[in-house]
Amino acid sequence: MKHDELLKKFVSRTEFDSYEDFYANYSVNIPDNFNFAYDVMDLLADEQAEDRALVWCDENGAEAVFTYADIKRLSSQAANVFRAAGIGKGDPVMLILKRRWEYWPILLALHKLGAIGIPATHLLSPKDIVYRCSVADVAGIVCVDDDVVMSKVDEAAAKLGGGSLRYKAFVRSVHTPADKAIAPAASAIPWADFKALMEKASPEFQRIPQCNTNDDIMLLYFTSGTTGMPKMVRHNFVYPLGHIITARYWLRNRPGGLHLTVAETGWAKAAWGKFYGQWLSGSAVFVYDFDRFVPQAMLNIISTHRVTSFCAPPTIYRFFIKEDLSRFDFTALEHCSVAGEPLNPEIYEQFRDATGIKLRECYGQTELTVTLCTYPWLEPKPGSMGKPSPGYDIDLIRDDGSSCGMGEEGQIVVRTDKRKPVGMFGGYYRDEALTSSVWQNDIYYTGDMAWRDEDGYYWFVGRADDVIKSSGYRIGPFEVESALLEHPSVLECAITGVPDPDRGTVVKATVVLAKGWTASEELKTELQDHVKKTTAPYKYPRVIEFVTELPKTISGKIRRVQIREGDDAGRDSAQ
C-alpha cells in the first residue's frame, strides 16, 4: 500500500492548488474505534514490511534501523510484557525514555492495549513524579536505566507508599553491560528489566476486541507549568489523525523521506514531529539520541545521515548560524521548520542566506495541533506564524469579546461552535473547572496575543499575562526581545513589566550576555538606544538587569512570571 493510498482512507484530498483550496476543502474521515497502532502501523507492517520506519543513532556512535515489520514485532512483544504485568485498558503508564528507540514500540504497545500513555521528561524531580502519579493514578512507570532517573522514581514510589502505582520497569541502554547489576528498588515495588522481558515475549499480539473507542483517552500530557501547577491535557485516539496536516503540509514529510525533529519524547512536540504524522505521510522517523546539544555534532548528523526534513526551536538555529554552514552537505535537506517560540527575523535571514532554505513557522499548543502555519502555498514572512489551519476557526478578540480589526492586537481564540478541529484536546483531565475557564460558549481561549496583517498573516505578541501596558501603550515582549537579540552582546533575554509611579508600568529587560561582554552602564545605554532604533521608541526597556541565567520551566520556556515575582519580592523587602 502506497502512503497516498493510506492517506486517502483518512482525508478528503491530498493535493491542493492553493492555500484557499486547502483551507476550504481539506477534511478528515474518522473511522469508528480508530487505533493508530493497529490501523496504521500494523497495516504498514503487513504491506510494506521491509521499508524503513525508524532510524536511530546516538552521540556515542551506536546506530539502528527498524522496518515496519520490526516495529510491529517489537510493539507486540512490549504489549505482551505489559499484559503479563497486569497493565490493560485505561491504565495510565508514564514513559521516561529520553530519546531511546524503545519509546516508539512501547508507546505503540500501550495503544494496542487501550492504555493511556503519559510521556514525561527525565528532568522531573521526585516531587514532580509524585504529583503526576497522584493526580493521574499512574499504574506503571517505564524509564531509562539512568541511575539518577531510577533513584528519582524510587524516591517518588516510596513517598507514594502504594496507591495506584504497581509496576516499575527500566530499559537498558545499548551501552549498558548485560551483566551490570541494577540497584534494588528503594520502594516495595521491584524493578523489571523491560527489554529483557521484551526479548522473551511472543511477537504475536491479536487486536483486542473493543480495545478503545475514539473518545477514550490515548495520551495525557502535563503542561510545563509556566504560571502554576502542570495541567493534564487529554487527547483521545483520534489525535494522530490531526497530525497528518502537521507532517505532510508543514514539515513536508514525504514517502521515502527521513525526518528529524529535535524534541525529547517527554514533550508533546515529539508527537508532532517524531511519531504519528511522519508514518502516515510515509517518512521514516529519524532519532538523534543525545544528552548535550553540540551544534556541530547535530549538523554532522543531518549531513551524514541524509536527513530530508528538519524541525527545531529557534534556539537551535541560533547556534547553527554561528557555525560555518558551508562545511556541511545539505544536498539531501529539502525543508526546515521552526516551532516552540516565535522566530526572530535575523535567524531566518542568516539561515536562508547560508542554506537557501526558507524556515517555515507554525503556532500551536499542547492542547491543539498545528493551528496557524506558513503552508507551502504561502511565502514566509519572517516572524509570522502564518495563516489558520483547515478545521480551525480562528479569531482575535478584545477584552470585551468582540473581534479585532486588521493590525489590532487581541487574544487568539478557536471557535468550536461549527466544528471542533481534529486532534484538539478533550479538556483538562479531572478538572472541569479549569477546562471551562479556558473553553466556554464554544470558544477556546489560548491565552496568547497576536495581530493580523493585511494579507491575513498572524503575528505573535506574547502571552496575555505577559503583555505590558505602559503609558496607554500595549507592548508585547516578543518584539522587544527580538530587537535585543539582534545586538551581538545579548545571548538571551526576557521582557517583563515593572511598576512605575508615573507610567504605571515600564519595560524591563533581564539579559544574559554573550561570551566576551561585560555588564556596564554604558552597555545598558547602548542596548536601550539599539531598541529605540530597531522598533518603536516607546517600547525600549527603561530598566535593564544583567543576570547569568534566566528562570525556565523544565521544557526550557522562560518563566517571566518568576522574574515578576522576584521583582515584587525585592520591592516588598525594600519597603
C-alpha positions, -999 to 999 in steps of 0.1 A, spaced: 0 0 0 14 33 -10 12 61 16 -11 83 -6 -35 53 -8 -33 50 30 -40 87 35 -70 86 12 -86 64 38 -85 93 62 -86 125 43 -108 141 16 -79 150 -7 -41 150 -6 -33 176 -33 -44 212 -34 -39 241 -57 -37 270 -32 -39 278 5 -75 288 0 -83 254 -17 -65 236 12 -83 256 39 -117 252 24 -115 215 12 -92 195 34 -111 173 59 -105 141 78 -126 109 76 -126 94 111 -132 56 113 -150 41 143 -128 28 171 -96 41 153 -64 28 168 -32 41 152 -11 10 163 -34 -14 145 -50 6 117 -18 23 105 14 7 118 4 -30 117 -12 -24 83 21 -9 70 40 -38 85 18 -62 66 21 -44 33 55 -25 34 73 -48 58 108 -40 48 105 -3 44 124 16 70 103 32 97 127 43 123 164 53 121 182 58 154 217 68 164 232 83 195 261 106 203 283 77 212 282 62 177 255 35 181 231 31 153 200 10 144 174 9 116 139 -6 121 115 -16 94 77 -15 98 79 -53 104 104 -47 132 81 -20 148 51 -44 147 71 -72 162 86 -50 190 53 -33 198 36 -67 201 63 -80 223 60 -49 245 22 -53 246 26 -89 259 50 -77 286 26 -51 298 -3 -75 297 16 -101 317 23 -73 343 -14 -66 346 -14 -33 326 -45 -30 304 -72 -8 290 -74 26 307 -43 22 328 -21 53 328 16 44 322 44 71 325 72 68 300 105 85 309 126 73 280 145 103 267 153 96 230 158 58 234 144 39 204 124 17 227 100 46 233 83 41 199 73 4 202 65 8 239 41 36 233 25 17 204 21 -12 228 1 9 252 -21 20 222 -27 -17 214 -38 -23 249 -61 7 251 -39 20 279 -30 57 285 5 69 277 20 97 298 52 109 281 75 126 307 109 142 307 139 128 326 142 163 342 113 157 365 121 158 402 108 132 427 82 158 437 71 161 401 67 124 397 47 121 429 24 148 417 18 132 384 13 98 398 -12 111 424 -34 132 401 -34 108 372 -35 75 392 -4 62 373 -3 24 373 32 20 359 64 37 351 89 27 324 122 47 324 157 47 312 184 28 332 199 60 343 209 58 379 197 94 386 163 88 369 157 55 386 166 69 420 141 97 415 114 72 405 123 51 436 121 81 459 87 90 444 74 55 447 85 54 484 67 86 491 35 74 474 35 44 497 14 23 474 -16 39 458 -22 32 421 14 27 412 21 -11 409 47 -15 382 82 -2 376 105 -11 347 137 1 332 151 -1 297 188 -9 294 209 12 271 228 -4 243 259 8 262 249 -8 295 267 -42 300 242 -70 301 256 -82 334 255 -48 351 235 -51 383 207 -27 389 204 -14 424 174 -29 443 143 -8 445 141 16 473 103 10 474 81 -20 478 77 -23 440 106 -43 424 122 -32 391 116 -52 360 141 -54 331 117 -44 303 140 -50 273 149 -85 286 113 -93 290 105 -80 255 131 -103 240 115 -133 256 79 -123 248 59 -136 219 60 -114 188 23 -122 181 -5 -100 195 -40 -101 183 -61 -70 182 -82 -68 214 -119 -66 205 -134 -32 216 -99 -21 227 -109 15 226 -135 40 213 -125 72 196 -133 92 227 -111 71 251 -80 88 264 -49 78 245 -24 103 258 -21 126 288 4 154 285 14 175 315 20 211 305 52 227 317 35 249 343 48 284 334 23 300 358 11 272 381 9 235 386 10 215 354 -23 208 337 -32 174 324 -41 177 287 -61 147 275 -60 135 239 -82 107 225 -75 80 200 -83 103 170 -54 126 179 -29 110 155 -51 119 125 -48 156 135 -11 154 127 -15 145 90 -15 182 85 15 187 107 37 162 89 26 164 52 18 201 49 40 219 74 70 196 80 67 185 44 73 148 52 71 126 21 73 89 12 109 77 14 119 108 34 138 109 67 126 135 92 143 148 123 125 168 150 148 177 178 123 173 207 128 148 235 100 123 239 87 138 271 72 167 253 41 170 230 63 182 202 76 146 199 41 135 189 40 163 163 74 155 147 85 121 157 56 97 155 21 98 140 21 122 111 55 111 99 44 74 95 11 84 80 30 105 54 54 77 46 85 93 61 109 74 83 114 89 117 150 99 125 161 100 161 193 115 173 198 104 209 219 130 228 222 144 263 242 175 254 234 197 224 265 203 203 257 223 172 285 209 150 276 173 160 239 178 151 249 194 118 271 165 110 242 141 118 219 159 94 245 158 67 259 123 70 225 106 75 210 125 46 181 139 66 154 153 42 134 174 66 142 190 99 124 209 127 138 226 158 131 256 180 147 290 171 174 285 197 189 255 177 190 276 146 206 305 165 235 282 173 236 268 138 241 302 121 272 307 143 288 277 126 304 277 92 275 261 74 294 258 41 313 229 57 282 207 58 265 188 30 228 198 29 221 184 -6 196 159 8 179 185 30 147 197 14 127 215 41 132 231 75 106 242 100 107 260 133 84 259 163 83 262 201 87 300 202 85 328 177 113 331 152 135 362 152 138 375 117 176 377 118 179 340 123 156 334 94 176 356 71 210 342 81 199 306 77 183 312 44 214 330 31 236 301 42 214 272 30 189 286 6 161 271 27 133 293 40 122 284 75 85 278 79 69 287 112 38 274 129 18 280 161 1 255 183 -2 243 219 -1 210 237 -39 213 237 -41 217 199 -24 206 167 -9 230 141 -32 260 144 -15 287 124 12 279 98 32 291 69 19 264 45 36 255 12 15 279 -9 24 309 13 55 330 11 71 331 46 72 364 64 100 361 90 85 362 125 49 355 113 30 324 124 13 322 90 -24 315 84 -51 293 100 -51 255 95 -80 237 79 -106 229 106 -96 258 128 -120 288 130 -95 313 144 -104 348 157 -86 376 175 -108 391 202 -106 421 225 -111 420 263 -149 426 258 -151 395 234 -156 415 202 -134 407 172 -103 427 164 -97 446 132 -67 443 110 -35 453 128 -52 453 162 -38 431 189 -61 406 206 -62 371 221 -61 341 198 -92 320 202 -106 289 185 -143 290 178 -158 255 181 -195 262 176 -194 249 140 -167 224 142 -140 211 165 -106 206 150 -94 170 147 -67 165 173 -79 192 196 -78 182 233 -109 170 251 -103 192 282 -81 190 312 -82 156 329 -102 156 361 -105 194 362 -138 206 346 -134 240 363 -101 246 347 -114 234 313 -144 257 315 -122 286 324 -105 285 290 -132 268 269 -166 283 273 -196 292 250 -178 272 222 -147 294 224 -113 282 234 -91 309 248 -54 302 240 -41 329 263 -18 341 235 -19 375 219 -14 383 183 -23 406 154 -33 400 118 -18 419 89 -35 430 56 -26 397 39 -41 375 67 -9 365 83 -8 363 121 20 378 143 27 366 178 28 393 205 31 373 237 12 355 264 -18 376 275 -4 377 310 30 390 297 17 419 276 28 452 292 6 482 294 27 513 298 15 550 294 -15 538 275 5 516 251 3 478 249 38 463 245 43 427 236 75 411 249 85 393 218 91 423 196 114 439 222 132 406 228 138 402 191 152 437 189 176 430 218 187 396 203 199 414 172 226 431 194 258 409 195 261 412 233 228 396 240 227 358 243 192 355 259 167 380 273 132 383 288 110 413 288 86 420 317 69 450 332 77 467 365 56 492 383 64 529 378 48 558 397 45 580 365 38 555 337 21 528 357 44 501 342 77 503 324 95 478 303 123 458 320 148 436 302 165 408 320 196 400 299 221 372 297 253 384 280 272 365 253 308 355 260 332 383 259 308 410 270 308 427 304 278 444 321 281 481 324 260 513 325 274 521 291 262 488 277 227 494 292 225 527 273 238 511 241 211 484 243 184 510 250 194 530 220 196 499 199 159 490 207 148 526 200 163 524 165 150 488 159 114 492 170 90 519 182 110 541 207 83 539 234 90 501 237 126 504 248 135 489 282 138 516 308 152 490 332 179 465 323 192 438 347 221 416 337 219 380 350 239 348 345 208 328 335 170 331 331 145 311 351 130 284 329 105 256 331 117 220 326 108 223 290 131 253 285 105 281 283 113 313 301 93 318 333 86 356 331 62 351 360 91 342 382 110 373 372 80 394 380 76 376 414 113 383 421 109 419 414 78 421 436 96 404 465 125 428 461 102 458 463 84 444 493 116 438 512 128 473 504 97 489 518 
